[in-house]
């Protein structure tokens, strides 16, 4: 890839990680255009914290023994270097002999039980080389326990609690996996218990009762684990969340919630520059606000508790049936770079994108020969996880509340380049995310005159170069649909 750097001359590139482009290019200037966008970094002004959990991913395929042993799949997950993995699959509670993803023996009969052998094959010795904590999601109820509406039958509340506790026993005691986080249920507020009514057995207060029983049983097996939920499909519905918290609060170690930018089919004509999607990515910074408000209300009622927040599903489209093409190409890369920066700025405990590998959402894409290949977004994961953990610092362009699609003097304006800076224990790092749809020229004011390594990530992969930044500002051209990372390692 040819990444132009105005006035910097000839730069030699070298390979530093799997998936990089290697070569020599002559960097030149763009034709005359508007003045460069000034980007300044204040390394002394800390605005937040990015942690090991800030750039995680859901392992949708993690329940399948046939896939987790695939070398290209393992290498792809290892390349992303996520600090948090969430095991979730909607079919996990289906028959283990009939579905690749199922983990339950005879789920439709009273003989239901966890398939210990299959679970062992799925999670033992998986993800070598990935230094990640893990979260296990139990998405719902076995068929034998639920009614025609998908709700847990009251006579099975205690049975379900023991069923959840038995999975803790299998994973943490029998298999010795030390799974740290356990999440009970998934998006029931948008499905089987989707009502604002309380006291009817159909609302989220009932989910709170089920959760409380399950958490108590699970802690009796392993008191060291952290338990939470309910993986809210709609975190903005504080009435339903409060109904859950009113019952479950004293047993909660964390609250989890999901958000997606659209439910509609992709229409290129409606948003040709992707401004709406980019703005929505940056608005992920606000998704935690109603959750925090609800927790504040619960704290006033029941007393303060140290409860973590996990924004543990996000992506462009919530409807897999539309097979949104933006989640497969460089637009997913831009979206993830923006969303991760925004969510890190929101101060939640962790963020996990949906998902690591499949044909629709996956950061890894399936190939015809049964293997997996990296999509552009994997490079954002790799660089964020290597260099963007530490103190978030103030930069000149915000990572949230951007002016997207506003009409000024008859012209539609939008923030062209979003910035995200982190002062880590081993490096200083700055991301410049070109979300404009065209080449952009920036002038970077780093604060001193370091040599940095630049990583230009695009649809073509990653290109690396060494650059000397000047105190008076260094002009840099960022091609369209590119994320430019500048990293200064400490000696």
SVG drawing of the C-alpha trace seen along z (x, -y; Angstrom):
<svg xmlns="http://www.w3.org/2000/svg" viewBox="-49 -30 65 69">
<polyline fill="none" stroke="black" stroke-width="0.4" points="0.0,0.0 1.2,-3.5 0.7,-5.7 1.8,-9.3 3.6,-11.3 4.1,-14.8 7.7,-16.1 9.2,-13.0 11.0,-11.5 11.9,-7.8 10.9,-5.5 11.9,-1.8 9.2,0.6 9.7,3.7 7.6,6.6 6.6,6.5 3.6,8.8 1.6,11.4 -0.5,9.8 1.8,6.7 2.7,5.4 6.4,5.0 8.2,2.8 9.7,-0.5 7.7,-3.5 8.4,-7.1 6.1,-9.4 4.7,-12.4 2.2,-15.2 -1.5,-15.5 -2.7,-18.2 -3.4,-21.5 -6.4,-21.4 -7.7,-22.9 -5.4,-23.6 -4.3,-20.5 -6.3,-19.4 -4.3,-20.2 -4.0,-17.4 -2.4,-18.0 -1.8,-15.6 -1.6,-16.6 0.2,-13.7 -0.2,-15.3 -4.0,-15.5 -5.5,-12.1 -9.2,-11.7 -9.7,-8.0 -8.3,-4.5 -8.0,-1.8 -7.4,1.6 -6.8,5.2 -10.6,5.5 -11.1,2.5 -10.7,4.3 -12.2,7.7 -14.2,10.0 -17.0,12.6 -15.9,16.1 -19.0,17.2 -17.1,20.3 -15.7,21.0 -18.3,23.7 -17.4,25.8 -14.6,28.4 -14.2,28.7 -13.4,25.0 -11.4,24.2 -8.8,26.7 -8.4,25.2 -4.9,23.7 -5.9,20.7 -8.7,19.9 -6.4,20.0 -3.8,17.9 -6.4,15.3 -7.7,15.0 -4.1,14.9 -3.2,12.1 -6.0,9.9 -4.6,10.3 -7.9,9.7 -7.7,9.3 -11.2,10.6 -13.1,13.4 -16.9,14.0 -18.2,17.4 -21.7,17.0 -23.8,18.9 -27.6,18.9 -27.6,22.7 -25.4,23.6 -28.3,25.2 -29.4,27.4 -28.7,31.1 -25.0,31.8 -25.5,34.7 -27.6,32.9 -25.9,29.4 -22.2,28.5 -22.8,25.7 -25.0,27.7 -23.6,28.5 -26.6,30.3 -27.4,34.0 -31.2,34.6 -32.3,31.0 -35.9,31.8 -36.2,34.5 -35.9,34.7 -32.5,36.4 -31.0,33.1 -27.3,32.7 -24.2,30.9 -22.2,32.8 -18.9,32.9 -16.9,34.6 -17.9,32.1 -17.3,29.1 -13.8,30.4 -13.0,30.7 -14.2,27.1 -12.4,25.3 -9.4,27.3 -6.1,26.0 -7.9,23.4 -6.5,20.0 -2.9,20.7 -0.8,17.5 -3.8,15.4 -3.5,13.7 -7.2,13.2 -9.7,13.4 -12.8,15.3 -16.5,14.8 -19.0,17.7 -22.5,16.8 -25.4,19.2 -27.9,17.8 -31.2,19.2 -33.0,22.4 -33.0,26.0 -36.1,26.9 -37.4,29.1 -37.5,26.3 -39.2,23.6 -42.8,23.0 -44.3,22.2 -43.3,18.5 -39.7,19.3 -40.0,18.5 -38.6,20.7 -41.4,22.7 -41.6,21.7 -41.4,25.3 -37.9,25.4 -36.4,22.3 -34.3,24.3 -33.4,26.9 -32.1,24.2 -30.0,22.7 -28.4,26.1 -28.0,26.5 -26.0,23.3 -24.0,24.3 -23.1,27.6 -21.5,25.8 -19.3,23.9 -18.4,27.3 -17.6,28.8 -15.5,25.9 -13.7,24.6 -13.4,27.7 -13.4,30.8 -11.5,29.1 -9.6,26.6 -10.2,23.7 -10.6,20.9 -13.2,19.1 -13.4,15.8 -16.6,14.2 -20.0,15.9 -23.0,14.3 -26.5,15.6 -29.0,15.2 -28.9,13.1 -31.2,10.4 -34.3,11.7 -35.5,8.1 -36.0,8.1 -37.4,11.6 -39.2,13.9 -39.5,11.3 -40.1,8.2 -42.7,6.3 -42.6,3.4 -45.1,5.0 -43.8,6.3 -45.4,8.9 -46.9,10.8 -44.1,13.5 -43.4,12.1 -41.2,9.1 -37.5,8.5 -38.3,8.7 -38.9,12.4 -35.5,12.7 -34.1,11.1 -35.5,13.9 -34.1,16.5 -30.7,14.8 -30.5,14.5 -31.2,18.2 -28.6,19.1 -26.0,16.8 -26.3,18.2 -26.0,21.8 -23.0,20.9 -21.2,19.2 -21.7,22.3 -19.6,24.2 -16.9,21.5 -17.0,18.4 -14.1,16.8 -16.1,16.2 -17.7,13.0 -21.3,13.3 -23.5,10.9 -26.0,10.2 -28.5,9.9 -26.9,9.0 -29.6,6.3 -30.6,6.2 -32.0,2.7 -30.0,0.8 -32.0,-2.3 -35.1,-0.7 -34.3,-1.7 -37.8,-0.5 -37.0,3.1 -33.4,2.8 -34.6,1.4 -37.1,4.2 -34.2,6.7 -31.9,4.7 -34.6,4.4 -34.5,8.2 -30.9,9.2 -28.8,6.3 -27.3,7.9 -26.0,10.8 -24.5,8.7 -20.8,8.4 -21.3,6.8 -24.1,5.6 -23.8,6.4 -25.5,4.8 -25.5,4.7 -25.9,2.1 -25.9,2.1 -26.1,-0.8 -28.9,0.3 -31.6,2.9 -32.3,1.9 -31.1,3.3 -28.1,1.5 -29.1,-1.1 -26.0,-2.8 -28.2,-5.7 -29.3,-6.6 -25.8,-7.2 -23.3,-7.3 -20.5,-8.7 -21.2,-6.4 -21.5,-9.5 -24.5,-8.1 -22.7,-4.8 -19.5,-6.6 -21.5,-8.9 -23.3,-5.9 -20.0,-4.2 -18.8,-7.2 -22.2,-7.5 -21.4,-4.1 -19.8,-6.3 -23.3,-7.1 -24.8,-3.6 -23.6,-3.1 -25.3,-6.3 -28.8,-4.8 -27.3,-1.7 -25.3,-3.9 -28.4,-5.9 -30.3,-2.7 -27.5,-1.4 -27.5,-4.8 -31.1,-4.3 -30.5,-0.8 -27.6,-2.1 -29.8,-4.6 -32.4,-1.9 -30.1,1.0 -26.7,-0.6 -23.5,-1.0 -21.9,2.0 -18.8,2.1 -20.5,3.3 -18.6,3.6 -20.0,2.7 -19.5,4.7 -20.6,3.4 -20.2,6.9 -21.8,6.9 -21.7,4.2 -21.5,4.0 -23.1,2.2 -26.2,4.3 -28.3,6.3 -30.1,8.3 -27.9,11.1 -30.5,11.8 -29.5,8.6 -25.9,9.8 -24.7,6.2 -21.6,5.9 -20.2,3.1 -19.3,5.6 -16.9,7.5 -14.7,4.9 -12.7,1.8 -15.8,0.1 -15.9,2.6 -12.3,1.6 -13.2,-2.1 -16.3,-1.3 -14.4,0.8 -11.6,-1.8 -14.2,-4.5 -16.4,-2.4 -13.6,-1.0 -12.2,-4.5 -15.6,-5.8 -16.5,-3.0 -13.0,-3.2 -13.8,-6.9 -17.1,-6.0 -15.3,-4.4 -16.9,-1.0 -15.0,2.0 -14.8,3.8 -15.9,3.8 -16.4,6.9 -17.2,6.7 -19.5,9.2 -17.8,11.5 -14.5,13.2 -15.3,15.5 -18.2,16.1 -19.5,15.2 -21.5,12.2 -20.0,10.4 -16.7,12.1 -13.3,10.4 -12.1,13.7 -13.9,14.9 -14.4,18.5 -12.7,19.8 -13.8,22.5 -11.2,24.9 -12.5,24.8 -9.9,22.3 -10.1,18.7 -8.7,15.5 -8.2,12.0 -10.5,9.2 -9.2,5.6 -10.7,5.1 -8.3,7.7 -5.4,5.2 -7.2,2.7 -7.6,5.3 -3.9,6.2 -2.6,2.6 -5.1,1.4 -4.3,4.4 -0.5,4.0 -0.2,0.3 -3.4,-1.3 -3.7,-0.2 -3.0,-2.8 -4.1,-6.4 -6.3,-7.9 -5.1,-11.5 -6.6,-14.6 -6.3,-15.1 -7.5,-17.9 -10.2,-16.1 -12.8,-14.4 -13.7,-10.7 -17.4,-11.4 -20.1,-14.0 -18.9,-14.7 -20.6,-17.0 -21.8,-14.5 -24.2,-15.6 -24.9,-19.1 -25.6,-21.7 -23.6,-24.8 -24.0,-27.4 -25.6,-24.9 -22.8,-22.3 -23.0,-19.1 -20.1,-18.9 -18.7,-16.1 -15.6,-15.5 -13.1,-14.2 -10.5,-12.6 -11.1,-11.2 -8.2,-10.9 -7.5,-8.7 -4.4,-8.9 -3.1,-6.5 -0.1,-6.9 0.9,-3.3 3.5,-1.7 5.7,-0.9 4.8,-3.5 2.9,-6.5 0.3,-5.9 -2.0,-8.0 -4.7,-6.7 -5.9,-9.0 -9.1,-7.5 -10.0,-8.9 -13.8,-8.6 -14.3,-11.2 -14.4,-9.0 -11.6,-10.9 -7.8,-11.5 -7.1,-13.9 -4.1,-15.9 -3.3,-16.4 -0.5,-18.2 0.5,-16.3 1.8,-18.2 3.2,-15.5 4.8,-17.8 8.4,-16.8 10.5,-15.5 10.4,-11.7 11.0,-8.9 7.8,-7.0 6.6,-3.9 3.6,-4.4 1.1,-1.7 -1.3,-2.5 -4.2,-0.1 -6.5,0.2 -8.3,2.8 -5.0,3.9 -3.5,4.8 -0.9,2.9 2.0,0.9 4.8,-0.1 7.3,-3.0 9.6,-4.9 8.9,-8.7 10.5,-11.6 8.0,-14.0 8.9,-17.7 8.0,-20.1 6.7,-22.5 4.2,-19.9 4.5,-17.0 2.2,-17.0 0.8,-13.6 -1.6,-12.4 -4.1,-9.8 -5.7,-8.0 -9.4,-7.4 -10.7,-4.6 -7.4,-4.3 -6.5,-4.2 -3.1,-5.6 -1.4,-4.6 1.7,-6.5 3.6,-4.7 6.6,-5.8 8.0,-2.9 10.0,-3.7 13.7,-2.7"/>
</svg>
